[in-house]
Amino acid sequence: MLGFFKNRDAQDAASPGWTARLRAGLKRTREQLSGRLAGVFGAHAAVDEALYEELEAVLLTSDVGVAATAHLLDALRQRARKQKLTQPAELKEALQEALLALLCPLAQPLDVSSHRPFIIMLVGVNGAGKTTSIGKLAHYYQRQGRSVLLAAGDTFRAAAREQLEAWGARNHVTVVAQSGGDPAAVIFDAVNAAKARGVDVVLADTAGRLTTQLHLMEELKKVKRVIAKAQPEAPHEVLLVLDANIGQNALAQVKAFDDALGITGLILTKLDGTAKGGVVAAIARERPVPLRFVGVGEGIDDLRPFDAREFVQALFD
């Protein structure tokens, strides 16, 4: 495990700037969306209903979602009428601006300075990338000069504790863990340890939960209640980690976890491995929970705060 991290460190040191990495990471989504849009705009001589129908098809197949697609097309129609747009190419800029307006409310950077320790509880289904995201978040906050403590609250998945401890070793941060046991008790101990040591940020891992496993979702509610007993008003942030590869299923997960736990933010991972990045628009329209971070690679620096303008620019040629 640690040998793998050494190889990754070498790659991170040579990695390009974040904007370039974001654009590279969104390549498949951009090819799906922007590439097909170019074909649509090039095939029509005028802005007409046939053009709008083809635009609708492109947006839907890019996982933008029914509600967000309808919203964007309505915005395009209004702008076309108001500005008397007649050339299809003129709609491209209009679409970018409409998409930006839709996504901007999601761009709310997470401020961890309001409490000490600031306790972040991370949830999501198995395989979404929770533990890896915790390791990257630890690095991110350390670079801001903040002290970090990790809580190995995923006591069910084989090797989850070992994986988190490897990230702790890589980032030189303490990991509070137990071999098996109650996840709520582990996190309770971690919060008290952070208070005693004056730690700035606690990142609490939890076991993966399918939204259909109601008895397991109850366990997450218990963890949240126990954190509040250790620290009033905590957790200060409940982050849902989503795998971008699942497309519209991500929206269903947002709704389910939000209804159960009151999600305060999202992390969208693995954008570099999918053409389904358009799901961000679906989330913005139907359940606009702040998108705190996006991930576009395996490097330790490949998880950064979501910037709506940067994101939209990376989606278009």
C-alpha positions as CSV (number, residue, x, y, z in Angstrom):
1,M,0.0,0.0,0.0
2,L,2.7,2.5,1.0
3,G,4.8,1.6,-2.1
4,F,1.8,2.5,-4.2
5,F,1.6,5.9,-2.4
6,K,5.3,6.5,-3.2
7,N,4.6,6.0,-6.9
8,R,1.6,8.3,-6.7
9,D,3.7,11.0,-4.9
10,A,6.1,11.0,-7.8
11,Q,3.3,11.4,-10.3
12,D,1.7,14.2,-8.2
13,A,4.9,16.2,-8.2
14,A,5.0,16.2,-12.0
15,S,1.2,16.8,-12.5
16,P,0.0,19.8,-14.5
17,G,-2.0,22.7,-13.0
18,W,-5.5,22.1,-11.6
19,T,-7.3,23.8,-14.6
20,A,-5.5,21.6,-17.0
21,R,-6.2,18.5,-14.9
22,L,-9.9,19.4,-14.7
23,R,-10.1,19.8,-18.4
24,A,-8.3,16.6,-19.0
25,G,-10.5,14.9,-16.4
26,L,-13.7,16.0,-18.1
27,K,-12.5,14.9,-21.6
28,R,-15.1,12.1,-21.9
29,T,-18.0,14.3,-20.8
30,R,-16.8,17.1,-23.0
31,E,-16.6,14.8,-26.0
32,Q,-20.1,13.5,-25.3
33,L,-21.6,17.0,-24.8
34,S,-19.6,19.6,-26.7
35,G,-18.7,17.2,-29.5
36,R,-22.3,16.3,-30.2
37,L,-23.5,19.9,-29.8
38,A,-21.0,21.0,-32.5
39,G,-22.7,18.5,-34.8
40,V,-26.2,19.8,-34.0
41,F,-25.3,23.4,-34.5
42,G,-23.4,22.7,-37.7
43,A,-26.3,20.7,-39.2
44,H,-28.9,23.5,-38.9
45,A,-29.2,26.7,-40.8
46,A,-31.6,28.4,-38.4
47,V,-32.8,28.3,-34.8
48,D,-36.0,26.3,-35.0
49,E,-37.9,23.6,-33.2
50,A,-36.0,20.9,-34.8
51,L,-32.8,22.3,-33.4
52,Y,-34.2,22.5,-29.9
53,E,-35.3,18.8,-30.2
54,E,-31.8,17.7,-31.1
55,L,-30.4,19.8,-28.3
56,E,-32.7,18.1,-25.9
57,A,-31.5,14.7,-27.0
58,V,-27.9,15.7,-26.6
59,L,-28.5,17.0,-23.0
60,L,-30.5,14.0,-22.0
61,T,-27.9,11.5,-23.2
62,S,-25.2,13.5,-21.3
63,D,-27.0,12.8,-18.1
64,V,-28.2,16.3,-17.6
65,G,-31.6,15.0,-16.6
66,V,-35.1,15.7,-17.6
67,A,-35.8,18.6,-15.3
68,A,-32.4,20.4,-15.9
69,T,-32.7,19.8,-19.7
70,A,-36.2,21.4,-19.7
71,H,-34.9,24.3,-17.6
72,L,-31.9,24.9,-19.9
73,L,-34.0,24.7,-23.1
74,D,-36.5,27.2,-21.6
75,A,-33.6,29.6,-20.8
76,L,-32.3,29.2,-24.4
77,R,-35.7,29.9,-25.9
78,Q,-36.2,33.0,-23.8
79,R,-32.8,34.4,-24.7
80,A,-33.3,33.6,-28.4
81,R,-36.6,35.5,-28.4
82,K,-35.3,38.4,-26.4
83,Q,-32.1,38.9,-28.3
84,K,-33.5,37.8,-31.6
85,L,-30.9,35.0,-32.1
86,T,-31.2,33.4,-35.5
87,Q,-27.9,31.5,-35.9
88,P,-27.4,28.2,-34.2
89,A,-23.8,29.0,-33.3
90,E,-25.2,31.9,-31.2
91,L,-26.9,29.4,-28.9
92,K,-23.7,27.8,-27.9
93,E,-22.6,30.8,-25.8
94,A,-26.2,31.1,-24.5
95,L,-26.1,27.5,-23.4
96,Q,-22.8,27.9,-21.6
97,E,-24.2,30.9,-19.7
98,A,-27.5,29.1,-18.8
99,L,-25.5,26.2,-17.5
100,L,-23.2,28.4,-15.5
101,A,-26.3,30.2,-14.0
102,L,-27.7,26.8,-13.0
103,L,-24.5,25.5,-11.4
104,C,-23.3,28.7,-9.6
105,P,-25.5,28.1,-6.5
106,L,-23.7,24.7,-6.0
107,A,-20.3,26.5,-5.7
108,Q,-20.1,27.1,-2.0
109,P,-16.6,26.5,-0.6
110,L,-16.6,24.7,2.8
111,D,-15.5,27.0,5.6
112,V,-14.0,25.0,8.5
113,S,-13.0,28.0,10.6
114,S,-16.3,28.3,12.5
115,H,-15.6,25.5,15.0
116,R,-12.6,23.8,16.5
117,P,-12.6,20.9,16.0
118,F,-14.6,21.2,12.8
119,I,-16.1,17.7,12.4
120,I,-16.9,16.3,8.9
121,M,-18.8,13.1,8.6
122,L,-18.4,11.4,5.2
123,V,-21.1,9.0,3.9
124,G,-21.9,7.2,0.7
125,V,-22.3,3.7,-0.9
126,N,-19.5,1.2,-1.1
127,G,-17.0,2.0,-3.9
128,A,-17.8,5.7,-4.1
129,G,-14.4,6.7,-2.9
130,K,-15.1,7.8,0.7
131,T,-11.8,6.7,2.2
132,T,-9.7,7.9,-0.6
133,S,-11.5,11.3,-0.5
134,I,-10.7,11.5,3.2
135,G,-7.0,11.0,2.5
136,K,-7.1,13.8,-0.1
137,L,-9.1,16.1,2.1
138,A,-6.5,15.6,4.9
139,H,-3.8,16.7,2.5
140,Y,-5.9,19.6,1.3
141,Y,-6.5,21.0,4.8
142,Q,-2.9,20.4,5.8
143,R,-1.8,22.6,2.9
144,Q,-4.0,25.3,4.4
145,G,-2.0,25.0,7.7
146,R,-4.7,23.1,9.6
147,S,-4.2,20.1,11.8
148,V,-6.2,17.0,10.9
149,L,-7.4,13.8,12.7
150,L,-8.9,10.8,11.0
151,A,-11.6,8.6,12.5
152,A,-11.8,5.0,11.1
153,G,-15.5,4.6,11.5
154,D,-15.9,2.1,8.7
155,T,-15.5,-1.0,10.9
156,F,-17.4,-3.3,8.6
157,R,-15.5,-3.3,5.3
158,A,-12.4,-5.5,5.2
159,A,-9.2,-3.5,5.1
160,A,-11.0,-0.2,5.5
161,R,-9.1,0.6,8.7
162,E,-5.8,-0.4,7.1
163,Q,-6.5,1.8,4.1
164,L,-7.3,4.8,6.2
165,E,-4.2,4.2,8.3
166,A,-2.1,4.2,5.2
167,W,-3.5,7.5,4.2
168,G,-2.8,8.8,7.8
169,A,0.8,7.6,7.5
170,R,1.1,9.3,4.1
171,N,-0.2,12.6,5.5
172,H,1.5,12.2,8.9
173,V,-1.8,12.6,10.7
174,T,-3.3,10.6,13.6
175,V,-5.9,7.9,12.9
176,V,-8.2,6.8,15.7
177,A,-9.3,3.3,15.0
178,Q,-10.4,0.0,16.6
179,S,-10.3,-3.5,15.4
180,G,-14.0,-4.1,14.7
181,G,-16.4,-2.6,17.3
182,D,-19.0,0.0,17.1
183,P,-18.4,2.7,14.5
184,A,-20.1,5.4,16.6
185,A,-17.8,4.6,19.5
186,V,-14.7,5.0,17.3
187,I,-15.8,8.4,16.1
188,F,-16.9,9.4,19.6
189,D,-13.3,8.7,20.8
190,A,-11.9,10.5,17.8
191,V,-13.9,13.7,18.5
192,N,-12.8,13.7,22.2
193,A,-9.2,13.1,21.1
194,A,-9.3,16.0,18.7
195,K,-10.8,18.3,21.5
196,A,-8.0,17.3,23.9
197,R,-5.3,17.9,21.3
198,G,-6.7,21.1,19.8
199,V,-7.1,19.6,16.3
200,D,-8.7,21.8,13.7
201,V,-10.5,19.3,11.5
202,V,-11.8,15.8,12.1
203,L,-12.6,13.6,9.1
204,A,-14.9,10.7,10.1
205,D,-15.1,7.7,7.8
206,T,-18.3,5.6,7.8
207,A,-19.3,2.3,6.4
208,G,-20.8,2.2,2.9
209,R,-24.6,2.1,2.8
210,L,-27.0,1.2,0.0
211,T,-30.0,3.6,0.2
212,T,-32.3,0.6,0.2
213,Q,-30.8,-0.9,3.3
214,L,-32.9,1.0,5.8
215,H,-31.5,-0.8,8.9
216,L,-28.0,0.2,7.9
217,M,-29.0,3.8,7.2
218,E,-30.3,3.8,10.8
219,E,-26.7,3.1,11.8
220,L,-25.5,6.3,10.1
221,K,-28.2,8.2,12.0
222,K,-26.9,6.7,15.2
223,V,-23.3,7.8,14.3
224,K,-24.6,11.3,13.7
225,R,-26.4,11.4,17.1
226,V,-23.3,10.2,18.9
227,I,-21.1,12.8,17.3
228,A,-23.6,15.5,18.6
229,K,-23.2,14.0,22.1
230,A,-19.4,14.4,21.9
231,Q,-19.5,17.9,20.4
232,P,-22.7,20.0,20.4
233,E,-23.9,21.2,17.0
234,A,-21.7,18.6,15.3
235,P,-21.2,17.1,12.8
236,H,-20.7,20.5,11.3
237,E,-20.7,19.0,7.8
238,V,-22.2,15.8,6.4
239,L,-20.5,15.1,3.1
240,L,-22.0,12.6,0.6
241,V,-19.4,11.1,-1.6
242,L,-20.7,10.3,-5.1
243,D,-19.1,8.3,-8.0
244,A,-19.7,10.3,-11.2
245,N,-19.8,7.0,-13.2
246,I,-23.3,6.2,-11.9
247,G,-24.9,9.2,-13.7
248,Q,-28.5,9.7,-12.8
249,N,-28.3,7.2,-9.9
250,A,-26.2,9.9,-8.2
251,L,-29.2,12.1,-8.0
252,A,-31.2,9.3,-6.4
253,Q,-28.5,8.8,-3.8
254,V,-28.4,12.6,-3.0
255,K,-32.2,12.5,-2.4
256,A,-32.1,9.3,-0.3
257,F,-29.1,10.3,1.9
258,D,-30.4,13.9,2.2
259,D,-33.8,12.7,3.4
260,A,-32.2,10.4,5.9
261,L,-29.3,12.5,7.3
262,G,-29.6,16.1,6.1
263,I,-26.7,16.2,3.7
264,T,-24.9,19.6,3.8
265,G,-22.4,19.0,1.0
266,L,-21.3,16.7,-1.8
267,I,-18.0,15.3,-3.2
268,L,-18.2,14.1,-6.8
269,T,-15.4,11.7,-7.6
270,K,-14.0,9.9,-10.6
271,L,-15.1,12.5,-13.2
272,D,-12.1,11.5,-15.3
273,G,-13.5,8.0,-15.9
274,T,-17.0,8.9,-17.1
275,A,-19.0,10.7,-19.8
276,K,-21.7,11.4,-17.2
277,G,-20.5,14.6,-15.7
278,G,-23.7,16.3,-16.8
279,V,-25.3,14.8,-13.7
280,V,-24.1,17.9,-11.9
281,A,-26.8,19.9,-13.7
282,A,-29.4,17.4,-12.6
283,I,-28.4,17.8,-9.0
284,A,-28.4,21.6,-9.3
285,R,-31.9,21.6,-10.6
286,E,-33.6,18.9,-8.5
287,R,-31.6,18.8,-5.2
288,P,-29.2,21.7,-5.1
289,V,-26.9,20.5,-2.2
290,P,-23.6,22.5,-2.3
291,L,-21.0,20.6,-4.3
292,R,-18.0,21.2,-2.1
293,F,-15.3,19.2,-4.0
294,V,-14.8,17.4,-7.3
295,G,-12.2,14.8,-8.1
296,V,-10.7,14.1,-11.5
297,G,-7.9,11.6,-10.8
298,E,-6.0,9.4,-8.4
299,G,-3.4,11.9,-7.3
300,I,-3.4,13.4,-3.9
301,D,-4.1,16.9,-5.3
302,D,-6.9,15.7,-7.6
303,L,-9.6,16.7,-5.3
304,R,-10.4,20.4,-5.3
305,P,-13.2,22.9,-4.4
306,F,-15.9,23.1,-7.1
307,D,-15.7,26.2,-9.3
308,A,-18.8,26.5,-11.5
309,R,-17.2,28.7,-14.1
310,E,-14.1,26.6,-14.4
311,F,-16.3,23.5,-14.6
312,V,-18.4,24.8,-17.4
313,Q,-15.4,26.1,-19.4
314,A,-13.9,22.6,-19.2
315,L,-17.1,21.1,-20.6
316,F,-16.9,23.1,-23.9
317,D,-14.2,23.3,-26.6
